[in-house]
Amino acid sequence: MGDTPLTAGGLGRGALTTRYSLVRMEMQRIDHETAIYFSYNGSAPSTDEAAELDRLGGWPCR
């Protein structure tokens, strides 16, 4: 609740989870109200994760 935009992100697997969540919400046309997304990926997505992210669009658009 409120009018302050969210900041979302994470490190490693948390960054991947946040990225996946934001992209999925955008695909479902849900306004996640996130203004800033940050990540530090020390690990690469698995083959299955990369395929799913590609299917959803890869990166958050907002």
C-alpha positions as CSV (number, residue, x, y, z in Angstrom):
1,M,0.0,0.0,0.0
2,G,1.2,3.5,-0.6
3,D,2.6,5.5,-3.5
4,T,6.3,4.7,-3.0
5,P,7.7,2.5,-5.8
6,L,9.4,-0.8,-4.7
7,T,13.1,-1.7,-5.0
8,A,13.6,-5.4,-5.6
9,G,16.6,-7.5,-6.2
10,G,19.0,-10.1,-4.7
11,L,22.3,-11.9,-4.8
12,G,23.0,-15.2,-6.6
13,R,19.9,-17.4,-6.6
14,G,17.9,-14.6,-4.9
15,A,18.6,-12.4,-7.9
16,L,17.4,-15.1,-10.3
17,T,14.2,-15.6,-8.2
18,T,13.4,-11.9,-8.2
19,R,14.0,-11.6,-11.9
20,Y,11.8,-14.6,-12.7
21,S,9.0,-13.2,-10.4
22,L,9.0,-9.7,-12.0
23,V,9.1,-11.1,-15.5
24,R,6.2,-13.5,-14.7
25,M,4.1,-10.7,-13.2
26,E,4.7,-8.6,-16.3
27,M,3.7,-11.5,-18.6
28,Q,0.4,-11.8,-16.6
29,R,0.0,-8.0,-16.8
30,I,0.3,-7.5,-13.1
31,D,1.6,-4.1,-12.0
32,H,4.4,-5.1,-9.6
33,E,5.0,-1.4,-8.8
34,T,8.8,-2.0,-8.9
35,A,10.9,1.1,-10.0
36,I,14.4,-0.3,-9.3
37,Y,15.6,-3.8,-9.9
38,F,19.1,-4.9,-9.0
39,S,21.0,-8.1,-9.1
40,Y,24.3,-9.7,-8.7
41,N,24.4,-13.1,-10.3
42,G,27.4,-15.1,-9.0
43,S,25.8,-18.2,-10.5
44,A,24.4,-18.7,-14.0
45,P,20.9,-20.0,-14.4
46,S,20.5,-23.7,-15.1
47,T,19.5,-24.8,-18.6
48,D,15.9,-25.2,-17.5
49,E,15.8,-21.8,-15.8
50,A,17.4,-20.1,-18.8
51,A,14.8,-21.6,-21.1
52,E,11.9,-20.5,-18.8
53,L,13.3,-17.0,-18.6
54,D,13.7,-16.8,-22.4
55,R,10.1,-18.0,-22.7
56,L,8.9,-15.3,-20.4
57,G,10.9,-12.5,-22.0
58,G,14.2,-12.7,-20.1
59,W,14.4,-9.4,-18.2
60,P,11.8,-7.1,-16.4
61,C,10.7,-4.3,-18.7
62,R,9.8,-1.6,-16.2
